[in-house]
Amino acid sequence: MAIARTEHRPWPLPTRPWVGRQSWCDLLFAHWPVPAAAVRPLVPPALDVQEFGGTSWVGVVPFRMEDVMLRGLPALPWLSAFPELNVRLYVEYAGKPGVWFLSLDASSRLAVWGARRVFSLPYFHARMRVARRGEWIAYASHRREAPPAALEATYRPTSAPAEPAPGTLEHFLTERYCLYALLPDGTLRRTEIHHPPWPLQRAEAEIAHNAMLAPAGVPAGEGEPLLHFSRRQDVVVWAPVPVEA
């Protein structure tokens, strides 16, 4: 159960009940360094763009969603499982580091509609395909709406799983327990999440086509990315609240 371990969290669990659950499967973290000044215009002024090693980082994260459902309800095969692809930056507000999503692509029209309305996140509907070929994951995503964006890659783990150590780059990039989003009226909201420490594995990838960063306005993606893999991460989610709450 995702809630069983809490000692690794940077702040206590919210006191109100969590409202939803999901599992992230066959996930690849592909990260590139990018100057903080280059992504500063992409983030609301109230959020600080975080840096590690003298640079900020952008992540392209393909994976599969499973068991996506409200608390207390059973998973539905036609609703609770679908591929997803995120482009993300690392930010902080009032001492709470989190994630700022530049885009989220999903193959489920209902998930895209619901996440836009409930979480105010920049979701897009995409044509997506994921297949396991031995240890390799073959992943393809082509956005069905503007701005066009696409990813075609195969990837696999190359080491045993290990929890990232505090103070490392791996910990900075992955151990984050909230996300931020902006309402149309300018209200900044925080969505809290919880999961066990990441079981990260080193990874290798063959990225045949990466057209996810330019549509988001990020001048990055050159050179070899920093790669990590995780087979599964179980997550619970709280309802979003204004950052002042």
C-alpha positions as CSV (number, residue, x, y, z in Angstrom):
1,M,0.0,0.0,0.0
2,A,1.4,3.4,-1.0
3,I,0.6,5.0,2.4
4,A,2.5,2.3,4.5
5,R,5.8,4.2,4.5
6,T,6.0,7.9,5.4
7,E,9.5,8.4,7.1
8,H,11.0,9.5,3.8
9,R,8.7,12.4,3.2
10,P,10.0,16.0,3.3
11,W,6.9,17.1,5.2
12,P,4.0,15.4,7.0
13,L,1.1,13.8,5.1
14,P,-2.0,16.0,4.7
15,T,-4.5,15.7,7.5
16,R,-7.5,15.4,5.1
17,P,-8.2,12.1,3.4
18,W,-6.6,11.2,0.0
19,V,-9.1,11.0,-2.8
20,G,-7.6,8.9,-5.6
21,R,-5.1,6.2,-6.3
22,Q,-3.0,5.2,-9.3
23,S,0.1,3.1,-10.3
24,W,2.8,4.2,-12.6
25,C,4.4,1.2,-14.5
26,D,7.4,0.7,-16.8
27,L,8.4,4.3,-16.3
28,L,11.4,6.0,-17.9
29,F,12.9,9.2,-16.5
30,A,14.9,10.9,-19.3
31,H,16.4,14.2,-18.0
32,W,18.5,16.9,-19.7
33,P,20.1,19.9,-18.0
34,V,18.7,23.3,-19.1
35,P,19.6,26.8,-17.9
36,A,17.1,28.1,-15.3
37,A,16.9,31.4,-17.2
38,A,15.7,29.5,-20.3
39,V,12.7,28.0,-18.5
40,R,11.9,30.8,-16.1
41,P,9.3,32.3,-18.5
42,L,7.5,28.9,-18.6
43,V,6.8,28.9,-14.9
44,P,4.5,31.2,-12.9
45,P,6.4,34.1,-11.1
46,A,5.3,32.8,-7.7
47,L,7.3,29.5,-8.2
48,D,11.1,29.3,-7.9
49,V,12.8,27.2,-10.5
50,Q,15.1,24.8,-8.7
51,E,18.7,24.0,-9.7
52,F,21.0,21.1,-8.9
53,G,24.6,21.1,-9.9
54,G,24.3,24.7,-11.2
55,T,21.5,24.0,-13.6
56,S,17.8,23.3,-13.8
57,W,16.5,20.1,-15.4
58,V,13.7,19.1,-17.7
59,G,12.3,15.6,-17.7
60,V,10.5,13.6,-20.4
61,V,8.7,10.7,-18.6
62,P,6.8,8.0,-20.6
63,F,4.9,5.3,-18.6
64,R,1.7,3.3,-18.2
65,M,-1.1,4.3,-15.8
66,E,-2.9,1.4,-14.0
67,D,-5.5,1.2,-11.3
68,V,-6.5,4.9,-11.7
69,M,-9.6,5.4,-9.6
70,L,-11.3,7.3,-6.9
71,R,-10.8,6.1,-3.3
72,G,-13.0,3.1,-2.4
73,L,-14.0,2.3,-6.0
74,P,-12.8,-0.7,-8.0
75,A,-10.6,-0.3,-11.1
76,L,-12.4,-0.5,-14.4
77,P,-10.5,-2.1,-17.3
78,W,-11.7,0.5,-19.9
79,L,-11.1,3.5,-17.7
80,S,-8.3,2.8,-15.2
81,A,-5.4,1.9,-17.5
82,F,-3.7,3.9,-20.3
83,P,-0.3,5.2,-21.4
84,E,0.8,8.7,-20.3
85,L,3.7,10.9,-21.2
86,N,4.9,13.9,-19.2
87,V,7.2,16.9,-19.7
88,R,8.2,18.4,-16.3
89,L,10.3,21.0,-14.6
90,Y,11.3,21.2,-10.9
91,V,10.0,24.1,-8.8
92,E,9.5,25.2,-5.2
93,Y,7.0,27.3,-3.4
94,A,7.3,28.3,0.3
95,G,9.8,25.5,1.0
96,K,7.8,22.8,-0.7
97,P,9.6,21.4,-3.8
98,G,7.4,20.0,-6.5
99,V,6.7,19.5,-10.2
100,W,5.6,21.9,-12.8
101,F,4.1,20.1,-15.8
102,L,4.7,21.7,-19.2
103,S,2.5,19.0,-20.9
104,L,0.9,15.7,-20.1
105,D,-0.2,13.4,-23.0
106,A,-2.6,10.5,-22.5
107,S,-4.5,8.1,-24.7
108,S,-7.7,8.3,-22.7
109,R,-10.0,11.1,-23.8
110,L,-11.9,10.8,-20.5
111,A,-8.7,11.1,-18.4
112,V,-7.6,14.2,-20.4
113,W,-11.0,15.8,-19.9
114,G,-11.1,15.0,-16.2
115,A,-7.6,16.1,-15.4
116,R,-8.0,19.4,-17.2
117,R,-11.2,20.2,-15.2
118,V,-10.2,18.9,-11.8
119,F,-6.4,19.5,-11.7
120,S,-6.0,22.4,-14.2
121,L,-3.2,20.5,-15.9
122,P,-2.1,20.9,-19.6
123,Y,-3.3,17.5,-20.7
124,F,-3.4,16.5,-24.4
125,H,-5.0,13.6,-26.2
126,A,-2.5,11.4,-28.0
127,R,-2.3,8.2,-30.1
128,M,-0.1,6.0,-28.0
129,R,1.3,2.5,-28.1
130,V,3.3,0.6,-25.5
131,A,4.7,-3.0,-25.9
132,R,7.1,-5.1,-23.8
133,R,9.7,-7.0,-25.9
134,G,11.6,-9.0,-23.3
135,E,13.3,-6.5,-21.0
136,W,12.7,-3.7,-23.6
137,I,9.7,-1.3,-23.5
138,A,8.7,0.0,-26.9
139,Y,6.9,3.3,-26.6
140,A,5.3,5.6,-29.2
141,S,3.2,8.7,-28.7
142,H,1.8,11.1,-31.3
143,R,-0.4,14.0,-30.1
144,R,-3.8,14.4,-31.7
145,E,-4.2,18.1,-31.1
146,A,-2.1,21.3,-31.3
147,P,0.7,21.9,-30.7
148,P,2.0,18.7,-32.3
149,A,4.4,16.6,-30.2
150,A,5.7,13.1,-30.4
151,L,8.0,10.5,-28.9
152,E,9.3,7.2,-30.2
153,A,11.7,5.3,-27.9
154,T,12.6,1.9,-26.6
155,Y,14.1,1.5,-23.1
156,R,15.1,-1.0,-20.5
157,P,16.6,-1.3,-17.0
158,T,20.3,-2.1,-16.6
159,S,20.7,-2.5,-12.9
160,A,18.9,-3.7,-9.8
161,P,16.4,-1.4,-8.1
162,A,17.7,1.0,-5.4
163,E,16.2,3.9,-3.4
164,P,17.8,7.2,-4.3
165,A,20.0,8.6,-1.5
166,P,19.1,12.1,-0.1
167,G,21.4,14.8,-1.6
168,T,21.9,13.0,-4.9
169,L,20.7,14.2,-8.3
170,E,18.5,11.1,-8.6
171,H,16.8,12.0,-5.3
172,F,16.3,15.7,-6.4
173,L,14.7,14.6,-9.7
174,T,12.3,11.9,-8.4
175,E,11.5,12.3,-4.7
176,R,8.8,15.0,-5.0
177,Y,5.5,14.9,-3.2
178,C,3.4,17.6,-4.8
179,L,2.6,19.3,-8.1
180,Y,1.6,22.9,-8.9
181,A,-0.9,24.2,-11.4
182,L,-2.4,27.5,-12.3
183,L,-6.1,28.2,-12.6
184,P,-7.4,30.5,-15.4
185,D,-8.0,33.2,-12.8
186,G,-4.3,33.1,-11.7
187,T,-4.8,31.1,-8.5
188,L,-1.9,28.8,-7.9
189,R,-2.8,25.4,-6.5
190,R,-0.9,22.5,-5.0
191,T,-1.8,18.9,-5.4
192,E,-0.2,16.6,-2.7
193,I,0.7,13.0,-3.6
194,H,2.4,10.2,-1.7
195,H,4.3,7.0,-2.6
196,P,7.1,4.9,-1.2
197,P,10.7,5.9,-2.1
198,W,11.3,5.3,-5.8
199,P,12.8,1.9,-6.7
200,L,15.1,3.3,-9.4
201,Q,17.2,1.4,-11.8
202,R,19.8,2.6,-14.2
203,A,18.5,2.4,-17.8
204,E,19.4,2.6,-21.4
205,A,17.3,3.9,-24.2
206,E,17.1,4.2,-28.0
207,I,15.3,7.5,-28.6
208,A,14.4,7.4,-32.3
209,H,12.3,10.6,-32.2
210,N,11.9,13.2,-29.4
211,A,9.6,16.1,-30.4
212,M,8.3,16.8,-26.9
213,L,10.5,19.7,-25.7
214,A,10.3,22.2,-28.5
215,P,6.5,22.4,-28.4
216,A,6.7,23.1,-24.7
217,G,9.2,26.0,-25.3
218,V,12.2,24.2,-23.8
219,P,15.6,24.7,-25.6
220,A,17.0,21.4,-24.5
221,G,17.3,17.8,-25.5
222,E,20.7,17.9,-27.0
223,G,23.2,15.3,-25.9
224,E,22.7,12.1,-24.0
225,P,20.0,12.2,-21.3
226,L,20.3,11.0,-17.8
227,L,18.2,7.8,-17.7
228,H,16.4,5.9,-14.9
229,F,13.7,3.2,-14.9
230,S,11.1,2.1,-12.5
231,R,8.9,-1.0,-12.9
232,R,6.1,0.2,-10.7
233,Q,5.2,3.0,-8.3
234,D,1.9,3.0,-6.3
235,V,0.6,6.5,-5.6
236,V,-2.3,8.2,-3.7
237,V,-3.5,11.7,-4.5
238,W,-5.2,14.5,-2.5
239,A,-7.5,17.1,-3.9
240,P,-5.8,20.3,-5.1
241,V,-5.9,23.3,-2.8
242,P,-4.8,26.9,-3.1
243,V,-1.1,27.3,-2.0
244,E,-2.2,29.6,0.8
245,A,-4.2,26.7,2.3
